[in-house]
Amino acid sequence: MLNWIKRLTAVSAVAVLAACGGGSEDRNIVQTAQADPRFSTLVEAVAAADLVPTLSGPGPFTVFAPTNDAFAALLAELGVTKEQLLANPALLTQVLTYHVVPGQVLSSQVPVGVPITTVQGDTFTVNSNLVITDQRARTARIVQTDVAATNGVIHAIDRVILPSP
């Protein structure tokens, strides 16, 4: 009887989440990022670069998504304001598409130590400790993996990675 009640409770919870649109499996990459407050700056940047239609499309895509703290550190590093960064859609497009890999690459499928080609065209590598090294020898740690979306997957990172100059 107790197992039956546990199963009924689990099924009910899933039904409530589905009815409310609560699961990320019902959202594309942009909607999933919008639902997570850690990615509000990323969402603003994606909108400013006019990448919402692309990242809402069928994909699949893998997005290495910088958190708000990662963007704050980049702004300090560059000595610019968020408004100044968002006012440069060409630069945003270069940087943001460097964070996107075609196809869905779950954490268990990330090739360790092998250059990964991004949508932007440059590569980065990931080591066995889930640390990314970009084209400028800067590093970012993957802090959360495998956030599912209908058109791919998001891996949260703690630093904005940059393509070659």
C-alpha positions as semicolon CSV with decimal commas, in nm:
position;residue;x (nm);y (nm);z (nm)
1;M;0,000;0,000;0,000
2;L;0,280;0,243;0,091
3;N;0,455;0,186;-0,247
4;W;0,129;0,252;-0,428
5;I;0,086;0,583;-0,241
6;K;0,445;0,684;-0,323
7;R;0,391;0,608;-0,693
8;L;0,060;0,798;-0,697
9;T;0,227;1,098;-0,531
10;A;0,512;1,093;-0,783
11;V;0,272;1,068;-1,077
12;S;0,061;1,352;-0,935
13;A;0,368;1,574;-0,895
14;V;0,469;1,511;-1,255
15;A;0,115;1,586;-1,375
16;V;0,106;1,914;-1,179
17;L;0,445;2,020;-1,320
18;A;0,337;1,934;-1,673
19;A;0,010;2,122;-1,633
20;C;0,197;2,430;-1,511
21;G;0,463;2,403;-1,782
22;G;0,713;2,352;-1,500
23;G;0,964;2,114;-1,654
24;S;1,253;2,231;-1,870
25;E;1,163;1,945;-2,105
26;D;0,873;2,168;-2,217
27;R;1,097;2,468;-2,288
28;N;1,350;2,550;-2,556
29;I;1,696;2,679;-2,467
30;V;1,590;3,044;-2,450
31;Q;1,283;2,968;-2,238
32;T;1,490;2,747;-2,007
33;A;1,745;3,026;-1,960
34;Q;1,466;3,280;-1,904
35;A;1,324;3,061;-1,628
36;D;1,658;3,054;-1,441
37;P;1,750;3,383;-1,269
38;R;2,123;3,295;-1,293
39;F;2,104;3,357;-1,669
40;S;1,922;3,694;-1,686
41;T;2,225;3,877;-1,832
42;L;2,276;3,599;-2,087
43;V;1,910;3,627;-2,188
44;E;1,950;4,005;-2,234
45;A;2,264;3,952;-2,442
46;V;2,097;3,686;-2,660
47;A;1,809;3,928;-2,725
48;A;2,045;4,219;-2,800
49;A;2,235;4,002;-3,050
50;D;1,905;3,893;-3,210
51;L;1,984;3,526;-3,141
52;V;1,648;3,444;-2,977
53;P;1,494;3,304;-3,299
54;T;1,797;3,083;-3,364
55;L;1,828;2,947;-3,009
56;S;1,451;2,895;-2,995
57;G;1,464;2,698;-3,322
58;P;1,478;2,324;-3,367
59;G;1,851;2,280;-3,304
60;P;1,971;2,076;-3,137
61;F;2,223;2,300;-2,966
62;T;2,455;2,274;-2,669
63;V;2,498;2,606;-2,490
64;F;2,781;2,666;-2,245
65;A;2,588;2,935;-2,059
66;P;2,773;3,197;-1,853
67;T;2,601;3,294;-1,529
68;N;2,528;3,652;-1,426
69;D;2,841;3,643;-1,207
70;A;3,044;3,540;-1,512
71;F;2,914;3,839;-1,707
72;A;2,979;4,073;-1,412
73;A;3,341;3,953;-1,402
74;L;3,375;4,008;-1,779
75;L;3,238;4,362;-1,753
76;A;3,491;4,440;-1,480
77;E;3,770;4,279;-1,683
78;L;3,682;4,485;-1,992
79;G;3,602;4,804;-1,799
80;V;3,262;4,845;-1,965
81;T;2,904;4,863;-1,844
82;K;2,639;4,607;-1,927
83;E;2,464;4,872;-2,138
84;Q;2,783;4,931;-2,339
85;L;2,823;4,557;-2,398
86;L;2,459;4,511;-2,498
87;A;2,488;4,805;-2,741
88;N;2,740;4,609;-2,954
89;P;2,540;4,333;-3,128
90;A;2,826;4,236;-3,361
91;L;3,059;4,168;-3,067
92;L;2,782;3,992;-2,874
93;T;2,711;3,765;-3,170
94;Q;3,079;3,666;-3,195
95;V;3,107;3,596;-2,823
96;L;2,769;3,428;-2,775
97;T;2,797;3,197;-3,077
98;Y;3,135;3,091;-2,937
99;H;2,937;2,945;-2,644
100;V;2,718;2,732;-2,873
101;V;2,805;2,391;-3,014
102;P;2,590;2,231;-3,283
103;G;2,413;1,917;-3,168
104;Q;2,321;1,799;-2,822
105;V;2,633;1,712;-2,623
106;L;2,558;1,577;-2,277
107;S;2,831;1,597;-2,013
108;S;2,910;1,227;-2,060
109;Q;2,971;1,294;-2,432
110;V;3,199;1,599;-2,405
111;P;3,527;1,503;-2,571
112;V;3,801;1,555;-2,313
113;G;4,113;1,732;-2,441
114;V;3,987;1,743;-2,800
115;P;3,913;2,078;-2,968
116;I;3,538;2,140;-2,984
117;T;3,423;2,353;-3,277
118;T;3,161;2,614;-3,195
119;V;2,893;2,774;-3,411
120;Q;3,118;3,084;-3,421
121;G;3,392;2,876;-3,587
122;D;3,667;2,877;-3,324
123;T;3,737;2,591;-3,086
124;F;3,780;2,538;-2,715
125;T;3,879;2,235;-2,509
126;V;3,740;2,078;-2,194
127;N;3,957;1,881;-1,952
128;S;3,857;1,593;-1,725
129;N;3,785;1,837;-1,440
130;L;3,520;2,011;-1,654
131;V;3,737;2,316;-1,711
132;I;3,710;2,489;-2,048
133;T;4,013;2,659;-2,204
134;D;3,923;2,916;-2,467
135;Q;4,123;3,060;-2,757
136;R;4,282;3,319;-2,527
137;A;4,400;3,057;-2,273
138;R;4,134;3,177;-2,027
139;T;3,953;2,912;-1,828
140;A;3,594;2,860;-1,716
141;R;3,456;2,586;-1,496
142;I;3,139;2,401;-1,589
143;V;2,933;2,441;-1,271
144;Q;2,616;2,259;-1,376
145;T;2,564;2,009;-1,655
146;D;2,284;1,866;-1,861
147;V;2,004;2,119;-1,813
148;A;1,758;1,973;-2,063
149;A;1,562;2,177;-2,317
150;T;1,341;2,072;-2,607
151;N;1,606;2,178;-2,858
152;G;1,926;2,083;-2,678
153;V;2,108;2,115;-2,350
154;I;2,265;2,385;-2,133
155;H;2,583;2,357;-1,929
156;A;2,628;2,650;-1,687
157;I;2,978;2,802;-1,673
158;D;3,139;3,043;-1,429
159;R;3,324;3,262;-1,680
160;V;3,253;3,408;-2,023
161;I;3,483;3,236;-2,271
162;L;3,626;3,433;-2,562
163;P;3,717;3,343;-2,919
164;S;4,050;3,434;-3,072
165;P;4,115;3,808;-3,105
